Amino acid sequence: MRCVTRTLVRVAALFSLSSVLPAAALEVGDKAPAFTLPATTTEKLSLADYLGKKNVVLFGFIGAFTPT
Amino acid sequence: MAAFQLDLPKFESRNAQVVGISSDFLPASQAWSEKMGLTFPLVSDLPRTTLEAYGFLDTDPKSRLYRYSKRAYVIIDKSGTVRFKKVLDNPKELVTNDELLAQIDKLK
């Protein structure tokens, strides 16, 4: 009985851990996560705007007025 | 940023759209975009959900850039699949436009 309890506790611990850890990192070959965000050139820009039309180079930068 | 603008015709000739993303609020990005004369879009991800989804966000509480975007790059093809990804931990590093253009050429 003690053994069963111990196993149950371990399983529960694993589950709680997986909910805390971030989802697997985005990798090459994955579907790009969709987004719709305010943009400088248009009110809202969606990744979907380019699907089937253009390749997209999305680059992250630290912030405005930072050296690039 | 200026380098992207300078090489924009090279990206455009490869049918690639350049988009910048940061956690800045839009007026800051707009002011900067104007100052730099950028014609490609910068998007504002204040809630940081997209930065997180792409793995761009610095999540190290000890980092000076905690909760900011790292310098990072993905190339997404027309079908919406990620074909290249590089996230730099050192903000002084850079992926050159030549490398990005070469990656785009590989898509064809």
Backbone of each chain as nested JSON, in Angstrom:
{
  "chains": [
    {"id": "A", "residues": [
      {"number": 1, "name": "MET", "atoms": {"N": [0.838, -1.204, 0.0], "CA": [0.0, 0.0, 0.0], "C": [0.875, 1.257, 0.0]}},
      {"number": 2, "name": "ARG", "atoms": {"N": [1.924, 1.178, 0.837], "CA": [2.814, 2.334, 0.922], "C": [3.487, 2.601, -0.438]}},
      {"number": 3, "name": "CYS", "atoms": {"N": [3.78, 1.452, -1.09], "CA": [4.432, 1.54, -2.391], "C": [3.518, 2.233, -3.421]}},
      {"number": 4, "name": "VAL", "atoms": {"N": [2.238, 1.856, -3.351], "CA": [1.254, 2.452, -4.283], "C": [1.155, 3.954, -4.023]}},
      {"number": 5, "name": "THR", "atoms": {"N": [1.079, 4.312, -2.743], "CA": [0.977, 5.734, -2.374], "C": [2.183, 6.499, -2.897]}},
      {"number": 6, "name": "ARG", "atoms": {"N": [3.352, 5.885, -2.715], "CA": [4.582, 6.553, -3.155], "C": [4.561, 6.789, -4.675]}},
      {"number": 7, "name": "THR", "atoms": {"N": [4.104, 5.772, -5.391], "CA": [4.033, 5.898, -6.855], "C": [3.06, 7.012, -7.238]}},
      {"number": 8, "name": "LEU", "atoms": {"N": [1.919, 7.024, -6.537], "CA": [0.907, 8.047, -6.832], "C": [1.469, 9.449, -6.596]}},
      {"number": 9, "name": "VAL", "atoms": {"N": [2.195, 9.589, -5.513], "CA": [2.79, 10.889, -5.182], "C": [3.771, 11.305, -6.278]}},
      {"number": 10, "name": "ARG", "atoms": {"N": [4.546, 10.333, -6.744], "CA": [5.529, 10.641, -7.791], "C": [4.833, 11.07, -9.087]}},
      {"number": 11, "name": "VAL", "atoms": {"N": [3.774, 10.356, -9.438], "CA": [3.041, 10.691, -10.666], "C": [2.455, 12.099, -10.542]}},
      {"number": 12, "name": "ALA", "atoms": {"N": [1.885, 12.377, -9.37], "CA": [1.283, 13.697, -9.133], "C": [2.346, 14.788, -9.235]}},
      {"number": 13, "name": "ALA", "atoms": {"N": [3.529, 14.503, -8.691], "CA": [4.625, 15.474, -8.723], "C": [5.036, 15.752, -10.165]}},
      {"number": 14, "name": "LEU", "atoms": {"N": [5.103, 14.7, -10.973], "CA": [5.483, 14.851, -12.373], "C": [4.497, 15.733, -13.116]}},
      {"number": 15, "name": "PHE", "atoms": {"N": [3.206, 15.472, -12.856], "CA": [2.162, 16.257, -13.53], "C": [2.232, 17.728, -13.145]}},
      {"number": 16, "name": "SER", "atoms": {"N": [2.415, 17.984, -11.869], "CA": [2.444, 19.377, -11.427], "C": [3.661, 20.082, -12.0]}},
      {"number": 17, "name": "LEU", "atoms": {"N": [4.753, 19.345, -12.149], "CA": [5.975, 19.913, -12.711], "C": [5.76, 20.287, -14.178]}},
      {"number": 18, "name": "SER", "atoms": {"N": [5.092, 19.399, -14.915], "CA": [4.916, 19.649, -16.347], "C": [4.03, 20.868, -16.591]}},
      {"number": 19, "name": "SER", "atoms": {"N": [3.16, 21.18, -15.649], "CA": [2.297, 22.339, -15.859], "C": [3.036, 23.644, -15.551]}},
      {"number": 20, "name": "VAL", "atoms": {"N": [4.106, 23.531, -14.774], "CA": [4.888, 24.72, -14.41], "C": [5.923, 25.028, -15.495]}},
      {"number": 21, "name": "LEU", "atoms": {"N": [6.536, 23.95, -16.02], "CA": [7.582, 24.142, -17.031], "C": [6.984, 24.694, -18.316]}},
      {"number": 22, "name": "PRO", "atoms": {"N": [7.726, 25.567, -19.019], "CA": [7.194, 26.099, -20.271], "C": [7.047, 25.003, -21.324]}},
      {"number": 23, "name": "ALA", "atoms": {"N": [6.161, 25.237, -22.265], "CA": [5.976, 24.28, -23.348], "C": [7.285, 24.144, -24.116]}},
      {"number": 24, "name": "ALA", "atoms": {"N": [7.436, 23.028, -24.815], "CA": [8.672, 22.785, -25.561], "C": [8.969, 23.971, -26.465]}},
      {"number": 25, "name": "ALA", "atoms": {"N": [10.233, 24.337, -26.534], "CA": [10.636, 25.513, -27.309], "C": [10.33, 25.305, -28.786]}},
      {"number": 26, "name": "LEU", "atoms": {"N": [10.02, 26.389, -29.441], "CA": [9.74, 26.373, -30.874], "C": [10.989, 25.935, -31.631]}},
      {"number": 27, "name": "GLU", "atoms": {"N": [10.8, 24.995, -32.553], "CA": [11.942, 24.491, -33.298], "C": [11.701, 24.578, -34.801]}},
      {"number": 28, "name": "VAL", "atoms": {"N": [12.809, 24.474, -35.536], "CA": [12.71, 24.447, -36.995], "C": [11.832, 23.261, -37.391]}},
      {"number": 29, "name": "GLY", "atoms": {"N": [10.9, 23.498, -38.3], "CA": [9.961, 22.447, -38.725], "C": [8.604, 22.582, -38.064]}},
      {"number": 30, "name": "ASP", "atoms": {"N": [8.554, 23.361, -36.979], "CA": [7.275, 23.585, -36.279], "C": [6.44, 24.607, -37.03]}},
      {"number": 31, "name": "LYS", "atoms": {"N": [5.146, 24.546, -36.768], "CA": [4.236, 25.565, -37.265], "C": [4.518, 26.858, -36.493]}},
      {"number": 32, "name": "ALA", "atoms": {"N": [4.652, 27.969, -37.197], "CA": [4.917, 29.242, -36.512], "C": [3.67, 29.688, -35.755]}},
      {"number": 33, "name": "PRO", "atoms": {"N": [3.814, 30.05, -34.486], "CA": [2.644, 30.5, -33.722], "C": [2.004, 31.737, -34.355]}},
      {"number": 34, "name": "ALA", "atoms": {"N": [0.691, 31.702, -34.462], "CA": [-0.031, 32.832, -35.059], "C": [0.043, 34.036, -34.126]}},
      {"number": 35, "name": "PHE", "atoms": {"N": [0.02, 35.234, -34.707], "CA": [-0.059, 36.439, -33.875], "C": [-0.748, 37.554, -34.64]}},
      {"number": 36, "name": "THR", "atoms": {"N": [-1.378, 38.42, -33.911], "CA": [-1.953, 39.657, -34.445], "C": [-1.587, 40.752, -33.453]}},
      {"number": 37, "name": "LEU", "atoms": {"N": [-0.781, 41.711, -33.9], "CA": [-0.25, 42.73, -32.982], "C": [-0.303, 44.112, -33.622]}},
      {"number": 38, "name": "PRO", "atoms": {"N": [-0.37, 45.16, -32.779], "CA": [-0.29, 46.515, -33.323], "C": [1.068, 46.737, -33.992]}},
      {"number": 39, "name": "ALA", "atoms": {"N": [1.052, 47.422, -35.118], "CA": [2.287, 47.597, -35.883], "C": [2.479, 49.06, -36.282]}},
      {"number": 40, "name": "THR", "atoms": {"N": [3.717, 49.385, -36.67], "CA": [4.041, 50.761, -37.036], "C": [3.482, 51.128, -38.413]}},
      {"number": 41, "name": "THR", "atoms": {"N": [3.267, 50.104, -39.25], "CA": [2.862, 50.404, -40.63], "C": [1.369, 50.212, -40.868]}},
      {"number": 42, "name": "THR", "atoms": {"N": [0.716, 49.531, -39.964], "CA": [-0.702, 49.238, -40.097], "C": [-1.274, 49.059, -38.697]}},
      {"number": 43, "name": "GLU", "atoms": {"N": [-2.583, 49.189, -38.573], "CA": [-3.148, 49.113, -37.226], "C": [-2.854, 47.77, -36.559]}},
      {"number": 44, "name": "LYS", "atoms": {"N": [-3.147, 46.693, -37.296], "CA": [-2.899, 45.34, -36.792], "C": [-2.179, 44.529, -37.851]}},
      {"number": 45, "name": "LEU", "atoms": {"N": [-1.153, 43.828, -37.433], "CA": [-0.422, 42.973, -38.365], "C": [-0.542, 41.53, -37.892]}},
      {"number": 46, "name": "SER", "atoms": {"N": [-0.962, 40.656, -38.805], "CA": [-1.08, 39.231, -38.473], "C": [-0.109, 38.428, -39.317]}},
      {"number": 47, "name": "LEU", "atoms": {"N": [0.412, 37.376, -38.723], "CA": [1.257, 36.467, -39.493], "C": [0.439, 35.903, -40.659]}},
      {"number": 48, "name": "ALA", "atoms": {"N": [-0.85, 35.687, -40.39], "CA": [-1.743, 35.106, -41.411], "C": [-1.817, 35.974, -42.675]}},
      {"number": 49, "name": "ASP", "atoms": {"N": [-1.518, 37.28, -42.536], "CA": [-1.551, 38.171, -43.703], "C": [-0.584, 37.695, -44.8]}},
      {"number": 50, "name": "TYR", "atoms": {"N": [0.47, 37.008, -44.398], "CA": [1.523, 36.634, -45.342], "C": [1.463, 35.173, -45.769]}},
      {"number": 51, "name": "LEU", "atoms": {"N": [0.632, 34.391, -45.088], "CA": [0.569, 32.959, -45.395], "C": [0.163, 32.753, -46.855]}},
      {"number": 52, "name": "GLY", "atoms": {"N": [0.905, 31.885, -47.522], "CA": [0.612, 31.588, -48.918], "C": [1.118, 32.663, -49.876]}},
      {"number": 53, "name": "LYS", "atoms": {"N": [1.663, 33.759, -49.323], "CA": [2.11, 34.864, -50.184], "C": [3.607, 35.128, -50.08]}},
      {"number": 54, "name": "LYS", "atoms": {"N": [4.088, 35.261, -48.84], "CA": [5.476, 35.682, -48.641], "C": [6.146, 34.87, -47.544]}},
      {"number": 55, "name": "ASN", "atoms": {"N": [7.465, 34.757, -47.648], "CA": [8.249, 34.266, -46.51], "C": [8.368, 35.427, -45.534]}},
      {"number": 56, "name": "VAL", "atoms": {"N": [8.491, 35.11, -44.267], "CA": [8.577, 36.168, -43.257], "C": [9.879, 36.025, -42.469]}},
      {"number": 57, "name": "VAL", "atoms": {"N": [10.617, 37.116, -42.368], "CA": [11.78, 37.167, -41.476], "C": [11.321, 37.947, -40.245]}},
      {"number": 58, "name": "LEU", "atoms": {"N": [11.105, 37.234, -39.155], "CA": [10.677, 37.89, -37.913], "C": [11.899, 38.006, -37.013]}},
      {"number": 59, "name": "PHE", "atoms": {"N": [12.226, 39.228, -36.649], "CA": [13.401, 39.38, -35.773], "C": [13.007, 40.095, -34.485]}},
      {"number": 60, "name": "GLY", "atoms": {"N": [13.524, 39.581, -33.394], "CA": [13.285, 40.176, -32.088], "C": [14.37, 41.182, -31.787]}},
      {"number": 61, "name": "PHE", "atoms": {"N": [13.971, 42.351, -31.295], "CA": [14.976, 43.339, -30.883], "C": [14.647, 43.806, -29.475]}},
      {"number": 62, "name": "ILE", "atoms": {"N": [15.643, 44.272, -28.787], "CA": [15.504, 44.559, -27.357], "C": [14.493, 45.672, -27.133]}},
      {"number": 63, "name": "GLY", "atoms": {"N": [14.61, 46.732, -27.903], "CA": [13.666, 47.826, -27.763], "C": [14.065, 48.984, -28.646]}},
      {"number": 64, "name": "ALA", "atoms": {"N": [13.165, 49.943, -28.76], "CA": [13.454, 51.125, -29.568], "C": [14.649, 51.868, -28.979]}},
      {"number": 65, "name": "PHE", "atoms": {"N": [15.361, 52.533, -29.813], "CA": [16.513, 53.356, -29.404], "C": [17.626, 52.552, -28.74]}},
      {"number": 66, "name": "THR", "atoms": {"N": [17.681, 51.258, -29.101], "CA": [18.827, 50.451, -28.675], "C": [19.688, 50.23, -29.916]}},
      {"number": 67, "name": "PRO", "atoms": {"N": [20.994, 50.128, -29.724], "CA": [21.852, 49.959, -30.9], "C": [21.58, 48.632, -31.599]}},
      {"number": 68, "name": "THR", "atoms": {"N": [21.61, 48.658, -32.898], "CA": [21.403, 47.409, -33.626], "C": [22.507, 47.211, -34.65]}}
    ]},
    {"id": "B", "residues": [
      {"number": 1, "name": "MET", "atoms": {"N": [19.035, 47.3, -37.327], "CA": [17.759, 47.864, -37.807], "C": [17.979, 48.641, -39.105]}},
      {"number": 2, "name": "ALA", "atoms": {"N": [18.994, 49.494, -39.044], "CA": [19.341, 50.249, -40.249], "C": [19.822, 49.299, -41.334]}},
      {"number": 3, "name": "ALA", "atoms": {"N": [20.49, 48.227, -40.905], "CA": [21.006, 47.25, -41.872], "C": [19.859, 46.552, -42.598]}},
      {"number": 4, "name": "PHE", "atoms": {"N": [18.795, 46.257, -41.878], "CA": [17.63, 45.65, -42.52], "C": [17.063, 46.593, -43.565]}},
      {"number": 5, "name": "GLN", "atoms": {"N": [16.98, 47.882, -43.196], "CA": [16.424, 48.863, -44.122], "C": [17.304, 48.964, -45.375]}},
      {"number": 6, "name": "LEU", "atoms": {"N": [18.618, 48.95, -45.14], "CA": [19.576, 49.058, -46.244], "C": [19.449, 47.883, -47.218]}},
      {"number": 7, "name": "ASP", "atoms": {"N": [19.256, 46.698, -46.635], "CA": [19.191, 45.484, -47.467], "C": [17.762, 45.092, -47.825]}},
      {"number": 8, "name": "LEU", "atoms": {"N": [16.809, 45.945, -47.506], "CA": [15.409, 45.599, -47.737], "C": [15.128, 45.156, -49.179]}},
      {"number": 9, "name": "PRO", "atoms": {"N": [15.708, 45.845, -50.184], "CA": [15.454, 45.395, -51.562], "C": [15.875, 43.941, -51.797]}},
      {"number": 10, "name": "LYS", "atoms": {"N": [16.948, 43.52, -51.104], "CA": [17.414, 42.131, -51.273], "C": [16.396, 41.15, -50.689]}},
      {"number": 11, "name": "PHE", "atoms": {"N": [15.777, 41.538, -49.557], "CA": [14.742, 40.678, -48.973], "C": [13.499, 40.689, -49.861]}},
      {"number": 12, "name": "GLU", "atoms": {"N": [13.158, 41.871, -50.339], "CA": [11.952, 41.992, -51.166], "C": [12.088, 41.21, -52.471]}},
      {"number": 13, "name": "SER", "atoms": {"N": [13.285, 41.231, -53.049], "CA": [13.476, 40.503, -54.308], "C": [13.362, 38.999, -54.095]}},
      {"number": 14, "name": "ARG", "atoms": {"N": [13.489, 38.564, -52.833], "CA": [13.325, 37.14, -52.508], "C": [11.922, 36.853, -51.954]}},
      {"number": 15, "name": "ASN", "atoms": {"N": [11.043, 37.797, -52.134], "CA": [9.658, 37.67, -51.672], "C": [9.59, 37.416, -50.155]}},
      {"number": 16, "name": "ALA", "atoms": {"N": [10.45, 38.106, -49.426], "CA": [10.464, 37.947, -47.97], "C": [10.078, 39.261, -47.288]}},
      {"number": 17, "name": "GLN", "atoms": {"N": [9.182, 39.149, -46.329], "CA": [8.737, 40.307, -45.566], "C": [9.528, 40.388, -44.261]}},
      {"number": 18, "name": "VAL", "atoms": {"N": [10.173, 41.509, -44.011], "CA": [10.9, 41.706, -42.755], "C": [9.947, 42.332, -41.739]}},
      {"number": 19, "name": "VAL", "atoms": {"N": [9.895, 41.724, -40.535], "CA": [9.047, 42.24, -39.454], "C": [9.859, 42.219, -38.155]}},
      {"number": 20, "name": "GLY", "atoms": {"N": [9.892, 43.342, -37.462], "CA": [10.585, 43.396, -36.169], "C": [9.584, 43.287, -35.036]}},
      {"number": 21, "name": "ILE", "atoms": {"N": [9.999, 42.659, -33.938], "CA": [9.093, 42.517, -32.789], "C": [9.835, 42.837, -31.493]}},
      {"number": 22, "name": "SER", "atoms": {"N": [9.162, 43.57, -30.623], "CA": [9.737, 43.866, -29.306], "C": [8.605, 44.025, -28.305]}},
      {"number": 23, "name": "SER", "atoms": {"N": [8.969, 44.203, -27.051], "CA": [7.958, 44.386, -25.995], "C": [7.665, 45.872, -25.775]}},
      {"number": 24, "name": "ASP", "atoms": {"N": [8.215, 46.719, -26.641], "CA": [7.943, 48.155, -26.511], "C": [6.484, 48.481, -26.763]}},
      {"number": 25, "name": "PHE", "atoms": {"N": [6.028, 49.565, -26.173], "CA": [4.684, 49.977, -26.542], "C": [4.767, 50.735, -27.863]}},
      {"number": 26, "name": "LEU", "atoms": {"N": [3.672, 50.697, -28.59], "CA": [3.702, 51.114, -29.995], "C": [4.284, 52.511, -30.231]}},
      {"number": 27, "name": "PRO", "atoms": {"N": [3.911, 53.524, -29.444], "CA": [4.458, 54.863, -29.732], "C": [5.988, 54.904, -29.717]}},
      {"number": 28, "name": "ALA", "atoms": {"N": [6.614, 54.105, -28.888], "CA": [8.083, 54.06, -28.851], "C": [8.608, 53.48, -30.169]}},
      {"number": 29, "name": "SER", "atoms": {"N": [7.987, 52.394, -30.61], "CA": [8.403, 51.788, -31.88], "C": [8.152, 52.749, -33.036]}},
      {"number": 30, "name": "GLN", "atoms": {"N": [7.037, 53.454, -32.971], "CA": [6.71, 54.399, -34.047], "C": [7.726, 55.532, -34.118]}},
      {"number": 31, "name": "ALA", "atoms": {"N": [8.075, 56.07, -32.947], "CA": [9.037, 57.176, -32.907], "C": [10.377, 56.724, -33.475]}},
      {"number": 32, "name": "TRP", "atoms": {"N": [10.762, 55.524, -33.078], "CA": [12.066, 55.026, -33.518], "C": [12.056, 54.738, -35.019]}},
      {"number": 33, "name": "SER", "atoms": {"N": [10.956, 54.125, -35.452], "CA": [10.798, 53.784, -36.857], "C": [10.905, 55.041, -37.726]}},
      {"number": 34, "name": "GLU", "atoms": {"N": [10.276, 56.105, -37.248], "CA": [10.315, 57.369, -37.983], "C": [11.729, 57.929, -38.03]}},
      {"number": 35, "name": "LYS", "atoms": {"N": [12.375, 57.901, -36.874], "CA": [13.73, 58.447, -36.764], "C": [14.707, 57.698, -37.678]}},
      {"number": 36, "name": "MET", "atoms": {"N": [14.498, 56.367, -37.756], "CA": [15.402, 55.544, -38.558], "C": [14.96, 55.466, -40.023]}},
      {"number": 37, "name": "GLY", "atoms": {"N": [13.774, 55.988, -40.314], "CA": [13.272, 55.924, -41.692], "C": [12.948, 54.509, -42.134]}},
      {"number": 38, "name": "LEU", "atoms": {"N": [12.387, 53.718, -41.213], "CA": [12.092, 52.316, -41.55], "C": [10.791, 52.22, -42.351]}},
      {"number": 39, "name": "THR", "atoms": {"N": [10.806, 51.403, -43.389], "CA": [9.589, 51.21, -44.171], "C": [8.98, 49.826, -43.927]}},
      {"number": 40, "name": "PHE", "atoms": {"N": [9.713, 48.965, -43.199], "CA": [9.148, 47.654, -42.843], "C": [8.513, 47.767, -41.452]}},
      {"number": 41, "name": "PRO", "atoms": {"N": [7.558, 46.89, -41.135], "CA": [6.822, 47.032, -39.871], "C": [7.583, 46.567, -38.622]}},
      {"number": 42, "name": "LEU", "atoms": {"N": [7.341, 47.29, -37.541], "CA": [7.728, 46.828, -36.207], "C": [6.422, 46.559, -35.473]}},
      {"number": 43, "name": "VAL", "atoms": {"N": [6.324, 45.401, -34.82], "CA": [5.11, 45.114, -34.057], "C": [5.41, 45.191, -32.567]}},
      {"number": 44, "name": "SER", "atoms": {"N": [4.356, 45.534, -31.842], "CA": [4.479, 45.776, -30.409], "C": [3.786, 44.662, -29.633]}},
      {"number": 45, "name": "ASP", "atoms": {"N": [4.573, 43.907, -28.884], "CA": [4.023, 42.78, -28.122], "C": [4.137, 43.086, -26.626]}},
      {"number": 46, "name": "LEU", "atoms": {"N": [3.333, 44.014, -26.205], "CA": [3.346, 44.425, -24.801], "C": [3.055, 43.259, -23.843]}},
      {"number": 47, "name": "PRO", "atoms": {"N": [2.069, 42.398, -24.158], "CA": [1.804, 41.271, -23.248], "C": [2.886, 40.183, -23.3]}},
      {"number": 48, "name": "ARG", "atoms": {"N": [3.751, 40.261, -24.296], "CA": [4.897, 39.366, -24.451], "C": [4.525, 37.922, -24.773]}},
      {"number": 49, "name": "THR", "atoms": {"N": [3.283, 37.678, -25.124], "CA": [2.864, 36.289, -25.387], "C": [3.492, 35.733, -26.666]}},
      {"number": 50, "name": "THR", "atoms": {"N": [3.603, 36.597, -27.69], "CA": [4.208, 36.121, -28.942], "C": [5.718, 35.925, -28.754]}},
      {"number": 51, "name": "LEU", "atoms": {"N": [6.344, 36.869, -28.056], "CA": [7.789, 36.728, -27.783], "C": [8.057, 35.422, -27.038]}},
      {"number": 52, "name": "GLU", "atoms": {"N": [7.173, 35.095, -26.134], "CA": [7.322, 33.865, -25.353], "C": [7.107, 32.639, -26.248]}},
      {"number": 53, "name": "ALA", "atoms": {"N": [6.064, 32.716, -27.075], "CA": [5.742, 31.581, -27.95], "C": [6.886, 31.263, -28.912]}},
      {"number": 54, "name": "TYR", "atoms": {"N": [7.615, 32.294, -29.315], "CA": [8.727, 32.096, -30.249], "C": [10.047, 31.826, -29.529]}},
      {"number": 55, "name": "GLY", "atoms": {"N": [10.025, 31.901, -28.203], "CA": [11.255, 31.66, -27.454], "C": [12.22, 32.834, -27.517]}},
      {"number": 56, "name": "PHE", "atoms": {"N": [11.714, 34.03, -27.822], "CA": [12.569, 35.22, -27.927], "C": [12.771, 35.907, -26.573]}},
      {"number": 57, "name": "LEU", "atoms": {"N": [11.833, 35.659, -25.648], "CA": [11.808, 36.419, -24.4], "C": [12.92, 35.983, -23.448]}},
      {"number": 58, "name": "ASP", "atoms": {"N": [13.591, 36.956, -22.859], "CA": [14.594, 36.645, -21.843], "C": [13.858, 36.348, -20.535]}},
      {"number": 59, "name": "THR", "atoms": {"N": [13.964, 35.1, -20.079], "CA": [13.196, 34.694, -18.897], "C": [14.09, 34.509, -17.67]}},
      {"number": 60, "name": "ASP", "atoms": {"N": [15.333, 34.955, -17.79], "CA": [16.266, 34.821, -16.67], "C": [16.162, 36.063, -15.767]}},
      {"number": 61, "name": "PRO", "atoms": {"N": [15.623, 35.886, -14.533], "CA": [15.437, 37.053, -13.659], "C": [16.742, 37.782, -13.347]}},
      {"number": 62, "name": "LYS", "atoms": {"N": [17.877, 37.085, -13.515], "CA": [19.164, 37.721, -13.209], "C": [19.695, 38.527, -14.391]}},
      {"number": 63, "name": "SER", "atoms": {"N": [19.086, 38.332, -15.551], "CA": [19.573, 39.01, -16.746], "C": [19.174, 40.483, -16.749]}},
      {"number": 64, "name": "ARG", "atoms": {"N": [20.025, 41.305, -17.337], "CA": [19.691, 42.731, -17.47], "C": [18.554, 42.919, -18.461]}},
      {"number": 65, "name": "LEU", "atoms": {"N": [18.356, 41.913, -19.296], "CA": [17.31, 42.012, -20.317], "C": [16.077, 41.201, -19.943]}},
      {"number": 66, "name": "TYR", "atoms": {"N": [15.934, 40.88, -18.662], "CA": [14.796, 40.105, -18.177], "C": [13.489, 40.742, -18.637]}},
      {"number": 67, "name": "ARG", "atoms": {"N": [12.626, 39.91, -19.248], "CA": [11.311, 40.329, -19.772], "C": [11.417, 41.18, -21.045]}},
      {"number": 68, "name": "TYR", "atoms": {"N": [12.622, 41.301, -21.6], "CA": [12.771, 41.938, -22.913], "C": [13.013, 40.851, -23.952]}},
      {"number": 69, "name": "SER", "atoms": {"N": [12.901, 41.237, -25.216], "CA": [13.235, 40.285, -26.273], "C": [14.743, 40.186, -26.406]}},
      {"number": 70, "name": "LYS", "atoms": {"N": [15.217, 38.963, -26.603], "CA": [16.621, 38.801, -26.975], "C": [16.744, 39.175, -28.444]}},
      {"number": 71, "name": "ARG", "atoms": {"N": [17.98, 39.254, -28.908], "CA": [18.175, 39.43, -30.335], "C": [17.934, 38.053, -30.956]}},
      {"number": 72, "name": "ALA", "atoms": {"N": [16.923, 37.97, -31.786], "CA": [16.504, 36.643, -32.247], "C": [15.911, 36.72, -33.652]}},
      {"number": 73, "name": "TYR", "atoms": {"N": [15.97, 35.607, -34.352], "CA": [15.531, 35.59, -35.756], "C": [14.817, 34.282, -36.068]}},
      {"number": 74, "name": "VAL", "atoms": {"N": [13.684, 34.36, -36.743], "CA": [13.096, 33.162, -37.352], "C": [12.748, 33.491, -38.8]}},
      {"number": 75, "name": "ILE", "atoms": {"N": [12.849, 32.48, -39.627], "CA": [12.352, 32.605, -41.001], "C": [11.186, 31.638, -41.125]}},
      {"number": 76, "name": "ILE", "atoms": {"N": [10.044, 32.176, -41.538], "CA": [8.815, 31.394, -41.674], "C": [8.488, 31.325, -43.171]}},
      {"number": 77, "name": "ASP", "atoms": {"N": [8.311, 30.128, -43.679], "CA": [8.011, 30.038, -45.122], "C": [6.535, 30.316, -45.385]}},
      {"number": 78, "name": "LYS", "atoms": {"N": [6.176, 30.302, -46.66], "CA": [4.815, 30.684, -47.047], "C": [3.748, 29.789, -46.439]}},
      {"number": 79, "name": "SER", "atoms": {"N": [4.14, 28.545, -46.115], "CA": [3.147, 27.629, -45.535], "C": [2.995, 27.855, -44.03]}},
      {"number": 80, "name": "GLY", "atoms": {"N": [3.81, 28.753, -43.474], "CA": [3.71, 29.033, -42.047], "C": [4.597, 28.149, -41.186]}},
      {"number": 81, "name": "THR", "atoms": {"N": [5.574, 27.506, -41.82], "CA": [6.485, 26.62, -41.089], "C": [7.798, 27.338, -40.781]}},
      {"number": 82, "name": "VAL", "atoms": {"N": [8.293, 27.136, -39.581], "CA": [9.575, 27.728, -39.185], "C": [10.699, 26.99, -39.903]}},
      {"number": 83, "name": "ARG", "atoms": {"N": [11.519, 27.732, -40.655], "CA": [12.587, 27.084, -41.431], "C": [13.982, 27.451, -40.921]}},
      {"number": 84, "name": "PHE", "atoms": {"N": [14.039, 28.465, -40.068], "CA": [15.327, 28.872, -39.497], "C": [15.029, 29.567, -38.19]}},
      {"number": 85, "name": "LYS", "atoms": {"N": [15.866, 29.28, -37.193], "CA": [15.671, 29.975, -35.921], "C": [17.015, 30.167, -35.231]}},
      {"number": 86, "name": "LYS", "atoms": {"N": [17.254, 31.356, -34.765], "CA": [18.464, 31.62, -33.994], "C": [18.141, 32.653, -32.923]}},
      {"number": 87, "name": "VAL", "atoms": {"N": [18.365, 32.287, -31.676], "CA": [18.158, 33.213, -30.567], "C": [19.52, 33.439, -29.924]}},
      {"number": 88, "name": "LEU", "atoms": {"N": [19.949, 34.693, -29.879], "CA": [21.28, 34.995, -29.356], "C": [21.192, 35.434, -27.894]}},
      {"number": 89, "name": "ASP", "atoms": {"N": [21.983, 34.787, -27.066], "CA": [21.978, 35.164, -25.648], "C": [22.786, 36.429, -25.412]}},
      {"number": 90, "name": "ASN", "atoms": {"N": [23.771, 36.657, -26.267], "CA": [24.595, 37.854, -26.133], "C": [24.076, 38.941, -27.079]}},
      {"number": 91, "name": "PRO", "atoms": {"N": [23.548, 40.042, -26.524], "CA": [22.966, 41.079, -27.384], "C": [23.98, 41.78, -28.277]}},
      {"number": 92, "name": "LYS", "atoms": {"N": [25.256, 41.541, -28.02], "CA": [26.275, 42.172, -28.87], "C": [26.488, 41.378, -30.155]}},
      {"number": 93, "name": "GLU", "atoms": {"N": [25.957, 40.137, -30.164], "CA": [26.086, 39.328, -31.374], "C": [24.986, 39.689, -32.363]}},
      {"number": 94, "name": "LEU", "atoms": {"N": [25.147, 39.21, -33.563], "CA": [24.212, 39.569, -34.621], "C": [24.202, 38.45, -35.661]}},
      {"number": 95, "name": "VAL", "atoms": {"N": [23.05, 38.182, -36.238], "CA": [23.02, 37.334, -37.427], "C": [23.031, 38.29, -38.615]}},
      {"number": 96, "name": "THR", "atoms": {"N": [23.961, 38.093, -39.521], "CA": [24.08, 39.055, -40.626], "C": [22.955, 38.856, -41.642]}},
      {"number": 97, "name": "ASN", "atoms": {"N": [22.673, 39.907, -42.365], "CA": [21.664, 39.806, -43.417], "C": [22.082, 38.782, -44.461]}},
      {"number": 98, "name": "ASP", "atoms": {"N": [23.388, 38.694, -44.712], "CA": [23.857, 37.717, -45.699], "C": [23.478, 36.301, -45.293]}},
      {"number": 99, "name": "GLU", "atoms": {"N": [23.596, 36.022, -43.99], "CA": [23.224, 34.68, -43.52], "C": [21.717, 34.453, -43.683]}},
      {"number": 100, "name": "LEU", "atoms": {"N": [20.941, 35.484, -43.332], "CA": [19.482, 35.355, -43.461], "C": [19.082, 35.186, -44.933]}},
      {"number": 101, "name": "LEU", "atoms": {"N": [19.718, 35.962, -45.803], "CA": [19.395, 35.884, -47.234], "C": [19.767, 34.509, -47.789]}},
      {"number": 102, "name": "ALA", "atoms": {"N": [20.895, 33.977, -47.323], "CA": [21.306, 32.642, -47.771], "C": [20.288, 31.594, -47.308]}},
      {"number": 103, "name": "GLN", "atoms": {"N": [19.762, 31.777, -46.1], "CA": [18.744, 30.84, -45.591], "C": [17.465, 30.92, -46.426]}},
      {"number": 104, "name": "ILE", "atoms": {"N": [17.109, 32.144, -46.83], "CA": [15.902, 32.311, -47.653], "C": [16.116, 31.658, -49.026]}},
      {"number": 105, "name": "ASP", "atoms": {"N": [17.326, 31.797, -49.546], "CA": [17.618, 31.182, -50.85], "C": [17.46, 29.672, -50.797]}},
      {"number": 106, "name": "LYS", "atoms": {"N": [17.721, 29.095, -49.617], "CA": [17.597, 27.644, -49.469], "C": [16.15, 27.176, -49.562]}},
      {"number": 107, "name": "LEU", "atoms": {"N": [15.211, 28.081, -49.312], "CA": [13.795, 27.696, -49.29], "C": [13.282, 27.356, -50.686]}},
      {"number": 108, "name": "LYS", "atoms": {"N": [13.951, 27.899, -51.693], "CA": [13.407, 27.749, -53.056], "C": [13.573, 26.332, -53.574]}}
    ]}
  ]
}
